[in-house]
Amino acid sequence: MRPLPRTPVAPDYTDDERDLLRAVRELVRADREMRNRLSDAMRVNPTDLRSLRHVIRAVEIAESDPQGSAVPGVTPRRLADHLGISTAAVTTLVDRLVASGHLERVPHPTDRRSVVLVPTEQARHEMSVHLADMHERMKAIAARVPVEARPAIIDFLQSLTSEMERGRLEVGPS
C-alpha cells in the first residue's frame, strides 16, 4: 500500500516560526502535566484544582484591596461562570471540596441569601507547599529574559492567546 501524500494543514513556516510555536505547544503540555501532578498530589481532580486556584486568587485580590470593598471569596454562581459549568455541577464540585477540607461556605457579607466560597488554611498551605518552589524557579527564568525582549514576548503570547480564545474553529479559506 502506497503512503498517502502529506496534506499541508498550515502555511509554510520559517524554522524560527516553527520553533516558536513548538515551544508554545511544549509549554502548554508541560503546564497541563504539572497541573495534573498537582491535582494528584492534592487528591483533587483538575476541575477542582481550577476551582481552588480561582477561589484562592479571588481571596488574595480581596485581601490586597486597599479600600477593603472586595468580597473575600467567590459565590457559587461566579465559580460556575468561571468554569463554564452549571450551578448544579458546581454544587456537586463544592460539596466535594468542602468534604475534602479544601473549601468552606461562609455567609455572604452583604447578601443574606447567598454564600461565599473561601479556601481553607489546608488548601492554601497545600497550594503553597506544592507551588512555591515552582514559582521561584519560574520567576528566576523570567528574570533572565532581557528587558528589551519582554514587550515582544508578551505581545506574542497575548496575540496567540487572543487568537485561541476567539471561540470558533475556522476551517478552510475565509
OpenMM code with the backbone's topology and positions (N, CA, C; nanometers):
from openmm import Vec3, app, unit

residues = "MET ARG PRO LEU PRO ARG THR PRO VAL ALA PRO ASP TYR THR ASP ASP GLU ARG ASP LEU LEU ARG ALA VAL ARG GLU LEU VAL ARG ALA ASP ARG GLU MET ARG ASN ARG LEU SER ASP ALA MET ARG VAL ASN PRO THR ASP LEU ARG SER LEU ARG HIS VAL ILE ARG ALA VAL GLU ILE ALA GLU SER ASP PRO GLN GLY SER ALA VAL PRO GLY VAL THR PRO ARG ARG LEU ALA ASP HIS LEU GLY ILE SER THR ALA ALA VAL THR THR LEU VAL ASP ARG LEU VAL ALA SER GLY HIS LEU GLU ARG VAL PRO HIS PRO THR ASP ARG ARG SER VAL VAL LEU VAL PRO THR GLU GLN ALA ARG HIS GLU MET SER VAL HIS LEU ALA ASP MET HIS GLU ARG MET LYS ALA ILE ALA ALA ARG VAL PRO VAL GLU ALA ARG PRO ALA ILE ILE ASP PHE LEU GLN SER LEU THR SER GLU MET GLU ARG GLY ARG LEU GLU VAL GLY PRO SER".split()
positions = [
    Vec3(0.0846, -0.1175, 0.0000),
    Vec3(0.0000, 0.0000, 0.0000),
    Vec3(0.0894, 0.1242, 0.0000),
    Vec3(0.0598, 0.2148, -0.0904),
    Vec3(0.1371, 0.3377, -0.1023),
    Vec3(0.0997, 0.4357, 0.0088),
    Vec3(0.1985, 0.5037, 0.0703),
    Vec3(0.1639, 0.6035, 0.1728),
    Vec3(0.0905, 0.7206, 0.1087),
    Vec3(-0.0023, 0.7741, 0.1836),
    Vec3(-0.0778, 0.8901, 0.1359),
    Vec3(0.0125, 1.0125, 0.1335),
    Vec3(-0.0074, 1.0989, 0.0357),
    Vec3(0.0733, 1.2211, 0.0350),
    Vec3(0.0370, 1.3064, 0.1566),
    Vec3(0.1366, 1.3741, 0.2092),
    Vec3(0.1146, 1.4599, 0.3247),
    Vec3(0.0316, 1.5798, 0.2828),
    Vec3(-0.0741, 1.6055, 0.3584),
    Vec3(-0.1625, 1.7183, 0.3288),
    Vec3(-0.1175, 1.8389, 0.4090),
    Vec3(-0.0869, 1.9476, 0.3432),
    Vec3(-0.0462, 2.0660, 0.4196),
    Vec3(-0.1672, 2.1221, 0.4960),
    Vec3(-0.1501, 2.1411, 0.6252),
    Vec3(-0.2586, 2.1953, 0.7064),
    Vec3(-0.2301, 2.3377, 0.7494),
    Vec3(-0.1138, 2.3871, 0.7149),
    Vec3(-0.0770, 2.5227, 0.7547),
    Vec3(0.0165, 2.5809, 0.6502),
    Vec3(0.0285, 2.7105, 0.6502),
    Vec3(0.1230, 2.7718, 0.5561),
    Vec3(0.2656, 2.7310, 0.5908),
    Vec3(0.3544, 2.7533, 0.4973),
    Vec3(0.4944, 2.7235, 0.5231),
    Vec3(0.5453, 2.8149, 0.6343),
    Vec3(0.6075, 2.7547, 0.7327),
    Vec3(0.6669, 2.8294, 0.8436),
    Vec3(0.8167, 2.8390, 0.8220),
    Vec3(0.8748, 2.9468, 0.8690),
    Vec3(1.0213, 2.9503, 0.8757),
    Vec3(1.0608, 2.8609, 0.9923),
    Vec3(1.1882, 2.8243, 0.9969),
    Vec3(1.2355, 2.7414, 1.1082),
    Vec3(1.2129, 2.8118, 1.2415),
    Vec3(1.2362, 2.9421, 1.2476),
    Vec3(1.2172, 3.0173, 1.3714),
    Vec3(1.0698, 3.0201, 1.4133),
    Vec3(0.9799, 3.0398, 1.3155),
    Vec3(0.8365, 3.0395, 1.3481),
    Vec3(0.7936, 2.9021, 1.3999),
    Vec3(0.8411, 2.7983, 1.3339),
    Vec3(0.8083, 2.6623, 1.3760),
    Vec3(0.8618, 2.6358, 1.5175),
    Vec3(0.9840, 2.6813, 1.5442),
    Vec3(1.0430, 2.6618, 1.6770),
    Vec3(0.9648, 2.7385, 1.7841),
    Vec3(0.9221, 2.8596, 1.7519),
    Vec3(0.8415, 2.9379, 1.8475),
    Vec3(0.7114, 2.8654, 1.8810),
    Vec3(0.6401, 2.8212, 1.7793),
    Vec3(0.5114, 2.7556, 1.8022),
    Vec3(0.5293, 2.6199, 1.8704),
    Vec3(0.6367, 2.5496, 1.8368),
    Vec3(0.6658, 2.4228, 1.9040),
    Vec3(0.6938, 2.4480, 2.0528),
    Vec3(0.7677, 2.5535, 2.0836),
    Vec3(0.7975, 2.5863, 2.2235),
    Vec3(0.6688, 2.6184, 2.2992),
    Vec3(0.5761, 2.6884, 2.2349),
    Vec3(0.4478, 2.7185, 2.2994),
    Vec3(0.3712, 2.5891, 2.3262),
    Vec3(0.3657, 2.5001, 2.2261),
    Vec3(0.2963, 2.3714, 2.2457),
    Vec3(0.3591, 2.2921, 2.3595),
    Vec3(0.4919, 2.2920, 2.3668),
    Vec3(0.5604, 2.2197, 2.4735),
    Vec3(0.5323, 2.2826, 2.6097),
    Vec3(0.5247, 2.4155, 2.6139),
    Vec3(0.4899, 2.4841, 2.7387),
    Vec3(0.3485, 2.4480, 2.7827),
    Vec3(0.2549, 2.4492, 2.6900),
    Vec3(0.1158, 2.4143, 2.7219),
    Vec3(0.1084, 2.2704, 2.7726),
    Vec3(0.1790, 2.1789, 2.7070),
    Vec3(0.1812, 2.0389, 2.7509),
    Vec3(0.2404, 2.0268, 2.8902),
    Vec3(0.3539, 2.0937, 2.9142),
    Vec3(0.4199, 2.0863, 3.0453),
    Vec3(0.3310, 2.1460, 3.1538),
    Vec3(0.2616, 2.2546, 3.1222),
    Vec3(0.1708, 2.3160, 3.2192),
    Vec3(0.0572, 2.2201, 3.2534),
    Vec3(0.0001, 2.1571, 3.1520),
    Vec3(-0.1088, 2.0608, 3.1749),
    Vec3(-0.0604, 1.9446, 3.2620),
    Vec3(0.0591, 1.8934, 3.2326),
    Vec3(0.1139, 1.7828, 3.3109),
    Vec3(0.1438, 1.8256, 3.4544),
    Vec3(0.1953, 1.9479, 3.4728),
    Vec3(0.2228, 1.9983, 3.6062),
    Vec3(0.0929, 2.0109, 3.6858),
    Vec3(-0.0119, 2.0611, 3.6222),
    Vec3(-0.1416, 2.0727, 3.6905),
    Vec3(-0.1981, 1.9348, 3.7246),
    Vec3(-0.1783, 1.8375, 3.6373),
    Vec3(-0.2229, 1.7008, 3.6676),
    Vec3(-0.1463, 1.6432, 3.7864),
    Vec3(-0.0149, 1.6686, 3.7913),
    Vec3(0.0635, 1.6219, 3.9067),
    Vec3(0.0170, 1.6906, 4.0346),
    Vec3(-0.0117, 1.8207, 4.0259),
    Vec3(-0.0603, 1.8940, 4.1426),
    Vec3(-0.1964, 1.8402, 4.1861),
    Vec3(-0.2841, 1.8133, 4.0910),
    Vec3(-0.4147, 1.7542, 4.1223),
    Vec3(-0.3968, 1.6223, 4.1961),
    Vec3(-0.3079, 1.5388, 4.1441),
    Vec3(-0.2821, 1.4094, 4.2077),
    Vec3(-0.2280, 1.4277, 4.3493),
    Vec3(-0.1324, 1.5195, 4.3644),
    Vec3(-0.0712, 1.5411, 4.4954),
    Vec3(-0.1729, 1.5919, 4.5971),
    Vec3(-0.2675, 1.6736, 4.5505),
    Vec3(-0.3688, 1.7294, 4.6414),
    Vec3(-0.4924, 1.6398, 4.6498),
    Vec3(-0.4933, 1.5326, 4.5732),
    Vec3(-0.6053, 1.4376, 4.5706),
    Vec3(-0.7371, 1.5050, 4.5302),
    Vec3(-0.7287, 1.5886, 4.4262),
    Vec3(-0.8482, 1.6505, 4.3671),
    Vec3(-0.8380, 1.6353, 4.2158),
    Vec3(-0.9510, 1.6483, 4.1469),
    Vec3(-0.9447, 1.6385, 4.0014),
    Vec3(-0.9064, 1.7745, 3.9415),
    Vec3(-0.8714, 1.7789, 3.8135),
    Vec3(-0.8254, 1.9053, 3.7530),
    Vec3(-0.9271, 2.0193, 3.7605),
    Vec3(-1.0562, 1.9901, 3.7476),
    Vec3(-1.1565, 2.0967, 3.7592),
    Vec3(-1.1633, 2.1481, 3.9021),
    Vec3(-1.1519, 2.0584, 3.9991),
    Vec3(-1.1472, 2.1006, 4.1386),
    Vec3(-1.0267, 2.1913, 4.1618),
    Vec3(-0.9136, 2.1558, 4.1023),
    Vec3(-0.7933, 2.2366, 4.1171),
    Vec3(-0.8136, 2.3757, 4.0569),
    Vec3(-0.8723, 2.3821, 3.9374),
    Vec3(-0.9026, 2.5134, 3.8766),
    Vec3(-0.9904, 2.5951, 3.9684),
    Vec3(-1.0875, 2.5296, 4.0317),
    Vec3(-1.1779, 2.5980, 4.1237),
    Vec3(-1.1015, 2.6533, 4.2426),
    Vec3(-1.0175, 2.5709, 4.3004),
    Vec3(-0.9387, 2.6148, 4.4162),
    Vec3(-0.8494, 2.7327, 4.3800),
    Vec3(-0.7832, 2.7235, 4.2677),
    Vec3(-0.6948, 2.8331, 4.2250),
    Vec3(-0.7743, 2.9613, 4.2056),
    Vec3(-0.8928, 2.9506, 4.1477),
    Vec3(-0.9768, 3.0680, 4.1249),
    Vec3(-1.0220, 3.1296, 4.2579),
    Vec3(-1.0662, 3.0468, 4.3497),
    Vec3(-1.1139, 3.0964, 4.4796),
    Vec3(-0.9977, 3.1572, 4.5581),
    Vec3(-0.8826, 3.0903, 4.5584),
    Vec3(-0.7665, 3.1439, 4.6303),
    Vec3(-0.7248, 3.2775, 4.5716),
    Vec3(-0.7225, 3.2870, 4.4398),
    Vec3(-0.6844, 3.4137, 4.3741),
    Vec3(-0.7843, 3.5242, 4.4083),
    Vec3(-0.9130, 3.4938, 4.4103),
    Vec3(-1.0136, 3.5946, 4.4444),
    Vec3(-0.9932, 3.6457, 4.5868),
    Vec3(-0.9613, 3.5568, 4.6779),
    Vec3(-0.9362, 3.5968, 4.8167),
    Vec3(-0.8100, 3.6820, 4.8250),
    Vec3(-0.7056, 3.6433, 4.7518),
    Vec3(-0.5821, 3.7226, 4.7516),
    Vec3(-0.6081, 3.8633, 4.6998),
    Vec3(-0.6893, 3.8752, 4.5955),
    Vec3(-0.7235, 4.0074, 4.5405),
    Vec3(-0.8005, 4.0883, 4.6438),
    Vec3(-0.8974, 4.0261, 4.7095),
    Vec3(-0.9766, 4.0961, 4.8115),
    Vec3(-0.8875, 4.1403, 4.9274),
    Vec3(-0.7953, 4.0552, 4.9667),
    Vec3(-0.7069, 4.0879, 5.0788),
    Vec3(-0.6119, 4.2024, 5.0457),
    Vec3(-0.5815, 4.2202, 4.9175),
    Vec3(-0.4911, 4.3285, 4.8782),
    Vec3(-0.5658, 4.4550, 4.8377),
    Vec3(-0.6978, 4.4555, 4.8455),
    Vec3(-0.7794, 4.5713, 4.8098),
    Vec3(-0.7621, 4.6799, 4.9161),
    Vec3(-0.7041, 4.7941, 4.8787),
    Vec3(-0.6789, 4.8979, 4.9787),
    Vec3(-0.8072, 4.9547, 5.0419),
    Vec3(-0.9177, 4.9559, 4.9670),
    Vec3(-1.0440, 5.0051, 5.0220),
    Vec3(-1.1158, 4.8987, 5.1039),
    Vec3(-1.0772, 4.7741, 5.0872),
    Vec3(-1.1431, 4.6654, 5.1587),
    Vec3(-1.2852, 4.6425, 5.1127),
    Vec3(-1.3157, 4.6833, 4.9896),
    Vec3(-1.4532, 4.6718, 4.9398),
    Vec3(-1.4793, 4.5427, 4.8628),
    Vec3(-1.3734, 4.4707, 4.8264),
    Vec3(-1.3912, 4.3466, 4.7507),
    Vec3(-1.4419, 4.2361, 4.8429),
    Vec3(-1.5347, 4.1562, 4.7923),
    Vec3(-1.5868, 4.0425, 4.8691),
    Vec3(-1.4794, 3.9352, 4.8726),
    Vec3(-1.4411, 3.8902, 4.9927),
    Vec3(-1.3379, 3.7861, 5.0010),
    Vec3(-1.3961, 3.6486, 4.9694),
    Vec3(-1.3696, 3.6008, 4.8513),
    Vec3(-1.4209, 3.4713, 4.8101),
    Vec3(-1.4994, 3.4821, 4.6810),
    Vec3(-1.5655, 3.3743, 4.6473),
    Vec3(-1.6386, 3.3652, 4.5214),
    Vec3(-1.7746, 3.3029, 4.5496),
    Vec3(-1.8783, 3.3570, 4.4891),
    Vec3(-2.0091, 3.2928, 4.5019),
    Vec3(-2.0116, 3.1685, 4.4133),
    Vec3(-2.0963, 3.0725, 4.4465),
    Vec3(-2.1071, 2.9548, 4.3598),
    Vec3(-2.1435, 2.9916, 4.2152),
    Vec3(-2.2287, 3.0913, 4.1976),
    Vec3(-2.2674, 3.1343, 4.0623),
    Vec3(-2.1463, 3.1835, 3.9838),
    Vec3(-2.0633, 3.2661, 4.0470),
    Vec3(-1.9436, 3.3181, 3.9791),
    Vec3(-1.8445, 3.2058, 3.9491),
    Vec3(-1.8358, 3.1083, 4.0379),
    Vec3(-1.7477, 2.9946, 4.0118),
    Vec3(-1.7992, 2.9144, 3.8934),
    Vec3(-1.9299, 2.8933, 3.8870),
    Vec3(-1.9899, 2.8218, 3.7737),
    Vec3(-1.9602, 2.8956, 3.6435),
    Vec3(-1.9758, 3.0283, 3.6448),
    Vec3(-1.9474, 3.1081, 3.5250),
    Vec3(-1.8005, 3.0960, 3.4851),
    Vec3(-1.7117, 3.1028, 3.5833),
    Vec3(-1.5683, 3.0932, 3.5554),
    Vec3(-1.5326, 2.9586, 3.4922),
    Vec3(-1.5931, 2.8524, 3.5435),
    Vec3(-1.5616, 2.7179, 3.4946),
    Vec3(-1.6397, 2.6805, 3.3685),
    Vec3(-1.7470, 2.7556, 3.3407),
    Vec3(-1.8309, 2.7221, 3.2257),
    Vec3(-1.9150, 2.5984, 3.2496),
    Vec3(-1.9593, 2.5796, 3.3746),
    Vec3(-2.0439, 2.4648, 3.4075),
    Vec3(-2.1710, 2.5143, 3.4755),
    Vec3(-2.2675, 2.4255, 3.4918),
    Vec3(-2.3949, 2.4636, 3.5524),
    Vec3(-2.3805, 2.4836, 3.7022),
    Vec3(-2.4757, 2.5548, 3.7610),
    Vec3(-2.4737, 2.5727, 3.9062),
    Vec3(-2.4958, 2.4390, 3.9767),
    Vec3(-2.5720, 2.3493, 3.9150),
    Vec3(-2.5914, 2.2162, 3.9744),
    Vec3(-2.4580, 2.1409, 3.9804),
    Vec3(-2.3804, 2.1495, 3.8737),
    Vec3(-2.2496, 2.0836, 3.8721),
    Vec3(-2.1560, 2.1483, 3.9727),
    Vec3(-2.1652, 2.2811, 3.9867),
    Vec3(-2.0807, 2.3497, 4.0845),
    Vec3(-2.1174, 2.3071, 4.2263),
    Vec3(-2.2450, 2.2841, 4.2524),
    Vec3(-2.2867, 2.2389, 4.3852),
    Vec3(-2.2189, 2.1066, 4.4194),
    Vec3(-2.2180, 2.0146, 4.3261),
    Vec3(-2.1517, 1.8852, 4.3475),
    Vec3(-2.0020, 1.9047, 4.3698),
    Vec3(-1.9402, 1.9886, 4.2877),
    Vec3(-1.7979, 2.0169, 4.2988),
    Vec3(-1.7660, 2.0785, 4.4353),
    Vec3(-1.8454, 2.1781, 4.4762),
    Vec3(-1.8219, 2.2447, 4.6044),
    Vec3(-1.8428, 2.1465, 4.7200),
    Vec3(-1.9472, 2.0648, 4.7125),
    Vec3(-1.9690, 1.9634, 4.8167),
    Vec3(-1.8446, 1.8762, 4.8328),
    Vec3(-1.7852, 1.8377, 4.7195),
    Vec3(-1.6669, 1.7521, 4.7212),
    Vec3(-1.5478, 1.8255, 4.7856),
    Vec3(-1.5284, 1.9535, 4.7502),
    Vec3(-1.4157, 2.0294, 4.8038),
    Vec3(-1.4356, 2.0664, 4.9511),
    Vec3(-1.5601, 2.0841, 4.9925),
    Vec3(-1.5880, 2.1074, 5.1346),
    Vec3(-1.5597, 1.9789, 5.2126),
    Vec3(-1.6056, 1.8663, 5.1596),
    Vec3(-1.5844, 1.7368, 5.2269),
    Vec3(-1.4356, 1.7020, 5.2368),
    Vec3(-1.3557, 1.7437, 5.1381),
    Vec3(-1.2124, 1.7127, 5.1400),
    Vec3(-1.1328, 1.8123, 5.2240),
    Vec3(-1.2006, 1.9142, 5.2761),
    Vec3(-1.1333, 2.0122, 5.3609),
    Vec3(-1.0628, 2.1229, 5.2861),
    Vec3(-1.0965, 2.1446, 5.1578),
    Vec3(-1.0307, 2.2469, 5.0779),
    Vec3(-1.1080, 2.3783, 5.0706),
    Vec3(-1.2405, 2.3737, 5.0806),
    Vec3(-1.3239, 2.4946, 5.0737),
    Vec3(-1.4180, 2.4991, 5.1926),
    Vec3(-1.4616, 2.6217, 5.2221),
    Vec3(-1.5673, 2.6437, 5.3209),
    Vec3(-1.6724, 2.7337, 5.2585),
    Vec3(-1.7964, 2.7121, 5.2975),
    Vec3(-1.9051, 2.8035, 5.2621),
    Vec3(-1.9241, 2.8961, 5.3814),
    Vec3(-1.9171, 3.0264, 5.3558),
    Vec3(-1.9396, 3.1234, 5.4627),
    Vec3(-2.0494, 3.2193, 5.4177),
    Vec3(-2.1207, 3.2805, 5.5125),
    Vec3(-2.2263, 3.3753, 5.4727),
    Vec3(-2.1676, 3.4901, 5.3909),
    Vec3(-2.2412, 3.5292, 5.2889),
    Vec3(-2.2012, 3.6438, 5.2072),
    Vec3(-2.2073, 3.7684, 5.2953),
    Vec3(-2.1071, 3.8555, 5.2881),
    Vec3(-2.1052, 3.9705, 5.3792),
    Vec3(-2.2155, 4.0738, 5.3555),
    Vec3(-2.2723, 4.0784, 5.2347),
    Vec3(-2.3753, 4.1795, 5.2072),
    Vec3(-2.5072, 4.1224, 5.1580),
    Vec3(-2.5118, 3.9926, 5.1284),
    Vec3(-2.6342, 3.9306, 5.0759),
    Vec3(-2.6687, 3.8092, 5.1625),
    Vec3(-2.7690, 3.8257, 5.2493),
    Vec3(-2.8055, 3.7193, 5.3431),
    Vec3(-2.8479, 3.5902, 5.2745),
    Vec3(-2.8919, 3.6001, 5.1496),
    Vec3(-2.9412, 3.4817, 5.0790),
    Vec3(-2.8303, 3.3998, 5.0157),
    Vec3(-2.7095, 3.4529, 5.0160),
    Vec3(-2.6013, 3.3896, 4.9419),
    Vec3(-2.4884, 3.3447, 5.0348),
    Vec3(-2.4035, 3.2604, 4.9791),
    Vec3(-2.2816, 3.2202, 5.0485),
    Vec3(-2.1623, 3.2559, 4.9613),
    Vec3(-2.0472, 3.2596, 5.0250),
    Vec3(-1.9220, 3.2842, 4.9551),
    Vec3(-1.8322, 3.1642, 4.9825),
    Vec3(-1.7632, 3.1217, 4.8806),
    Vec3(-1.6687, 3.0109, 4.8940),
    Vec3(-1.5311, 3.0679, 4.9253),
    Vec3(-1.4692, 3.0137, 5.0288),
    Vec3(-1.3352, 3.0571, 5.0658),
    Vec3(-1.2481, 2.9331, 5.0842),
    Vec3(-1.1187, 2.9470, 5.0552),
    Vec3(-1.0289, 2.8319, 5.0743),
    Vec3(-1.0006, 2.8126, 5.2229),
    Vec3(-0.9791, 2.6901, 5.2615),
    Vec3(-0.9372, 2.6623, 5.3988),
    Vec3(-0.7875, 2.6885, 5.4093),
    Vec3(-0.7393, 2.6970, 5.5305),
    Vec3(-0.5952, 2.7094, 5.5508),
    Vec3(-0.5235, 2.5871, 5.4936),
    Vec3(-0.5868, 2.4709, 5.5042),
    Vec3(-0.5292, 2.3483, 5.4473),
    Vec3(-0.5063, 2.3650, 5.2976),
    Vec3(-0.6067, 2.4179, 5.2258),
    Vec3(-0.5943, 2.4345, 5.0804),
    Vec3(-0.4841, 2.5338, 5.0467),
    Vec3(-0.4812, 2.6448, 5.1190),
    Vec3(-0.3785, 2.7458, 5.0923),
    Vec3(-0.2396, 2.6885, 5.1204),
    Vec3(-0.2281, 2.6143, 5.2283),
    Vec3(-0.0999, 2.5537, 5.2647),
    Vec3(-0.0561, 2.4527, 5.1580),
    Vec3(-0.1469, 2.3661, 5.1161),
    Vec3(-0.1126, 2.2654, 5.0149),
    Vec3(-0.0678, 2.3315, 4.8852),
    Vec3(-0.1400, 2.4335, 4.8421),
    Vec3(-0.1027, 2.5029, 4.7180),
    Vec3(0.0353, 2.5655, 4.7342),
    Vec3(0.0583, 2.6268, 4.8480),
    Vec3(0.1866, 2.6913, 4.8721),
    Vec3(0.2999, 2.5901, 4.8736),
    Vec3(0.2805, 2.4813, 4.9450),
    Vec3(0.3843, 2.3779, 4.9545),
    Vec3(0.4177, 2.3225, 4.8165),
    Vec3(0.3149, 2.2959, 4.7382),
    Vec3(0.3377, 2.2331, 4.6078),
    Vec3(0.3857, 2.3306, 4.5011),
    Vec3(0.3515, 2.4595, 4.5144),
    Vec3(0.3819, 2.5531, 4.4064),
    Vec3(0.4916, 2.6546, 4.4366),
    Vec3(0.5251, 2.6751, 4.5631),
    Vec3(0.6212, 2.7803, 4.5974),
    Vec3(0.7536, 2.7626, 4.5235),
    Vec3(0.8090, 2.6426, 4.5258),
    Vec3(0.9364, 2.6182, 4.4599),
    Vec3(0.9254, 2.6387, 4.3087),
    Vec3(0.8160, 2.5893, 4.2502),
    Vec3(0.7953, 2.6059, 4.1057),
    Vec3(0.7874, 2.7546, 4.0697),
    Vec3(0.7153, 2.8318, 4.1497),
    Vec3(0.7023, 2.9749, 4.1208),
    Vec3(0.8377, 3.0463, 4.1339),
    Vec3(0.9190, 3.0066, 4.2297),
    Vec3(1.0529, 3.0665, 4.2434),
    Vec3(1.1375, 3.0358, 4.1202),
    Vec3(1.1311, 2.9119, 4.0727),
    Vec3(1.2092, 2.8748, 3.9538),
    Vec3(1.1586, 2.9497, 3.8299),
    Vec3(1.0254, 2.9618, 3.8180),
    Vec3(0.9696, 3.0344, 3.7036),
    Vec3(1.0084, 3.1828, 3.7099),
    Vec3(1.0086, 3.2409, 3.8289),
    Vec3(1.0488, 3.3807, 3.8455),
    Vec3(1.1935, 3.3990, 3.8024),
    Vec3(1.2805, 3.3062, 3.8398),
    Vec3(1.4216, 3.3152, 3.8018),
    Vec3(1.4379, 3.3081, 3.6500),
    Vec3(1.3600, 3.2228, 3.5862),
    Vec3(1.3660, 3.2120, 3.4397),
    Vec3(1.3172, 3.3419, 3.3760),
    Vec3(1.2067, 3.3959, 3.4265),
    Vec3(1.1535, 3.5218, 3.3722),
    Vec3(1.2541, 3.6353, 3.3904),
    Vec3(1.3235, 3.6372, 3.5031),
    Vec3(1.4207, 3.7433, 3.5298),
    Vec3(1.5377, 3.7392, 3.4314),
    Vec3(1.5656, 3.6223, 3.3747),
    Vec3(1.6765, 3.6095, 3.2795),
    Vec3(1.6404, 3.6596, 3.1392),
    Vec3(1.5125, 3.6833, 3.1132),
    Vec3(1.4735, 3.7343, 2.9815),
    Vec3(1.5176, 3.8804, 2.9727),
    Vec3(1.5916, 3.9152, 2.8682),
    Vec3(1.6362, 4.0543, 2.8557),
    Vec3(1.5179, 4.1517, 2.8569),
    Vec3(1.5338, 4.2591, 2.9314),
    Vec3(1.4264, 4.3569, 2.9480),
    Vec3(1.3747, 4.4058, 2.8128),
    Vec3(1.4653, 4.4281, 2.7185),
    Vec3(1.4232, 4.4810, 2.5878),
    Vec3(1.3443, 4.3780, 2.5063),
    Vec3(1.3563, 4.2485, 2.5374),
    Vec3(1.2827, 4.1445, 2.4647),
    Vec3(1.1438, 4.1195, 2.5236),
    Vec3(1.1220, 4.1618, 2.6459),
    Vec3(0.9969, 4.1298, 2.7148),
    Vec3(0.8719, 4.1820, 2.6445),
    Vec3(0.8693, 4.3063, 2.5964),
    Vec3(0.7466, 4.3523, 2.5286),
    Vec3(0.7100, 4.2663, 2.4074),
    Vec3(0.8075, 4.2239, 2.3293),
    Vec3(0.7793, 4.1408, 2.2114),
    Vec3(0.7275, 4.0031, 2.2532),
    Vec3(0.7854, 3.9470, 2.3588),
    Vec3(0.7406, 3.8156, 2.4066),
    Vec3(0.5985, 3.8245, 2.4606),
    Vec3(0.5738, 3.9286, 2.5383),
    Vec3(0.4393, 3.9480, 2.5944),
    Vec3(0.3382, 3.9652, 2.4823),
    Vec3(0.3704, 4.0472, 2.3833),
    Vec3(0.2796, 4.0692, 2.2711),
    Vec3(0.2541, 3.9387, 2.1951),
    Vec3(0.3584, 3.8623, 2.1702),
    Vec3(0.3463, 3.7341, 2.1003),
    Vec3(0.2523, 3.6403, 2.1757),
    Vec3(0.2755, 3.6238, 2.3061),
    Vec3(0.1929, 3.5316, 2.3849),
    Vec3(0.0490, 3.5812, 2.3971),
    Vec3(0.0312, 3.7117, 2.4157),
    Vec3(-0.1050, 3.7653, 2.4239),
    Vec3(-0.1785, 3.7532, 2.2908),
    Vec3(-0.1079, 3.7721, 2.1807),
    Vec3(-0.1705, 3.7568, 2.0489),
    Vec3(-0.2118, 3.6122, 2.0239),
    Vec3(-0.1254, 3.5171, 2.0604),
    Vec3(-0.1620, 3.3756, 2.0468),
    Vec3(-0.2825, 3.3427, 2.1338),
    Vec3(-0.2825, 3.3934, 2.2561),
    Vec3(-0.3941, 3.3686, 2.3477),
    Vec3(-0.5236, 3.4231, 2.2895),
    Vec3(-0.5202, 3.5451, 2.2413),
    Vec3(-0.6407, 3.6054, 2.1822),
    Vec3(-0.6910, 3.5241, 2.0639),
    Vec3(-0.5989, 3.4793, 1.9806),
    Vec3(-0.6380, 3.4001, 1.8638),
    Vec3(-0.7026, 3.2688, 1.9068),
    Vec3(-0.6455, 3.2056, 2.0090),
    Vec3(-0.7003, 3.0774, 2.0552),
    Vec3(-0.8334, 3.0943, 2.1279),
    Vec3(-0.8576, 3.2115, 2.1838),
    Vec3(-0.9819, 3.2351, 2.2572),
    Vec3(-1.0950, 3.2864, 2.1685),
    Vec3(-1.0723, 3.2981, 2.0416),
    Vec3(-1.1746, 3.3517, 1.9522),
    Vec3(-1.3034, 3.2728, 1.9556),
    Vec3(-1.2979, 3.1491, 1.9996),
    Vec3(-1.4199, 3.0731, 2.0212),
    Vec3(-1.4754, 3.0000, 1.9018),
    Vec3(-1.4022, 2.9982, 1.7936),
    Vec3(-1.4534, 2.9213, 1.6797),
    Vec3(-1.3354, 2.8662, 1.6011),
    Vec3(-1.3613, 2.7585, 1.5394),
    Vec3(-1.2597, 2.6958, 1.4551),
    Vec3(-1.2971, 2.7260, 1.3107),
    Vec3(-1.2118, 2.8013, 1.2454),
    Vec3(-1.2367, 2.8330, 1.1056),
    Vec3(-1.1667, 2.7291, 1.0204),
    Vec3(-1.2426, 2.6583, 0.9418),
    Vec3(-1.1879, 2.5534, 0.8575),
    Vec3(-1.1934, 2.6013, 0.7139),
    Vec3(-1.0828, 2.5929, 0.6475),
    Vec3(-1.0781, 2.6295, 0.5060),
    Vec3(-1.0585, 2.7783, 0.4873),
    Vec3(-1.0481, 2.8184, 0.3599),
    Vec3(-1.0281, 2.9606, 0.3311),
    Vec3(-1.1488, 3.0424, 0.3721),
    Vec3(-1.1214, 3.1665, 0.4085),
    Vec3(-1.2310, 3.2579, 0.4501),
    Vec3(-1.3167, 3.2958, 0.3321),
] * unit.nanometer
topology = app.Topology()
chain = topology.addChain("A")
for resn in residues:
    res = topology.addResidue(resn, chain)
    for name in ("N", "CA", "C"):
        topology.addAtom(name, app.Element.getBySymbol(name[0]), res)
